[in-house]
Amino acid sequence: MGEMVASALAQEGVSRLSSYISTKLDDRASRAHTVARLEMALSRLEFVLEWSRKQPITYVSLIRRWNKFRCAYHEGVYLLNKHKLPALEGHEETDSVGEFVADVESACPLRRDTFFPYPFVRQLLQGKYLSYNKVKGRQKHHFIVSPVILEGRGVEALLWYEYFDPERLDKSLCLGLVLRLSESTDIVGAAIDCLRSSASLLNLPAQDAVMGELTQVPNLQDITDSYASPWVFDFEDCYPCFSKCSRPDPLCCQRNGHELSHIFQEQTIFFNSSCYVTARDYNLPSASNEAGTNVITDPSYLQLQVIFHPHKSSYNNYVNEAMGESKIEEQPFGSIQQTVDMIRSRSIDYLIRQLEVIEYYWVSWCSRHGYANFTVRKPSMGTAGVPKASGRYNTRSAAAKRKR
C-alpha cells in the first residue's frame, strides 16, 4: 500500500511540475528567481541520481523510486530544452531527494549490522568476484560469481558453473544464472531451483547426480574473492546491454506474472544449462510403445541445452525449429508446455531413429514476454558412447574464459 501511495504522489508531482513551469515562464517578473531555483533543484536531483546509481540497492521499492526520480529528471531536461532555460526545478520530487538519500543509506546492507543467511552474498554486495578453478586430469570444476550494480536495476549477480567428468557424464553440468540480488538471496539454491524447474518442464528424470555436485559449491575449499574481474573480456561494458535485453523492465511481474515467470522465481533474469541424458532414460512418449514399454535401447548420451529469458520481450509470438544445418522453419505457436511436448516427440526420431545423420535439433519459443531455446545434440564422438568414453565438453553456454 505504501509503495502505491508513493507512486501516486510521484506521478502527481510530475504533473504539477509541467503546470508549475508553464505558469512561471509566463510570469516575466519572477523569471530570474524561478531560473535560480530551477538550477539548484536540478543540480540536487542530478547529484542524487549519480550518487545512488553506485549504491548496492537491494530493495525493489527503492529501485522503483529511483526510476521515478530519473523520469522526473528527464522530463525536466525536456522542458528546459523546450523553453530554452538553463535548468529545471524537480518541484515535489526534488523536495524528497534528501529523504531518498537517507532511505538508501539506511537500507544499505553494508552500512548496518546485517545478517546474511546464505553464502557469498556479503562479498558480492561488497563488489567482490568469487571464483574457483580446479582441473584434475580430464575432470574440470569451475565456478564464478560476479556482481554488477546497474542504475535503476539494483544489484545483479551472474553465476557460471561447470563440472565435467568424462567418466561420469551423468554428473557433468554447465550452468549459467543471472538474477537480482538481495541480502536474503540463496544463489546456489536459486540455481538448483531453476535446474529442477527446467527438468520438470522437460519431464526429465531426477537429476540427483548433477544437483549433488552443485549443492557442494558453498563447501568448496580454495574459493577466492577479489575486486579484480576474473573475466577475459570487458565484462562490465558488455553486461548492461545483455541485462536490459533480457529484462527490459526490471520491475515487471511483481504482481501479475507471465508464463515463464510462473516457472522461475521473479528475480530470475536468465538461466541456461547443458547436461547429458541417455536416449533410453530420456523418458519420452515417442520412446514407448502402446503398452508403455520403453523401446529405445540405445545407451548413447545426448547433450541437452536449455536457455530461458523469463522476461525478454519479442515483437510477436512464434516458434522456430531446425534440424542440424537445415532451413529454419516456423511452427504454430503454443504454450511452453506444448512446445516442450513437440521437442520430446521429435528429438528421438530425428537424432536416433532416422538413418540420415543429424547432429542436433533445436527449437526457439518466443513470446511477447518470455523466451526459451532448446537444443538436443549428439555429442562429439568422444562422448557419444557409454560414460567411460573420453571426450571434450563442448557447449555454447561456456561463453566466458577464465584468466590464466
Secondary structure, DSSP 8 states (H G I E B T S, - for coil): -HHHHHHHHHHHHHHHHHHHHHHHHH-GGGHHHHHHHHHHHHHHHHHHHHHHTTS----HHHHHHHHHHHHHHHHHHHHHHHHT-S----THHHHTHHHHHHHHHHH-TTTTT----STTHHHHHTT-EEEEEEEETTEEEEEEEEEEEETTTEEEEEEEEEEE-TT-GGG-EEEEEEEE--TT--HHHHHHHHHHHHHHHTT----HHHHHHHHTGGG-TT-EEESS--BSS-HHHHHHHHHHHH-SSTTTTSSS--TGGGTS-TTEEEEEEEEEEETTTS--GGGB-TTS-B------EEEEEEEEETT---SS-EEEEEETTS--EEE----HHHHHHHHHHHHHIIIII-SS---EEEEEEEETTEEEEEEEE---TTTSSSTT-------TT----B--
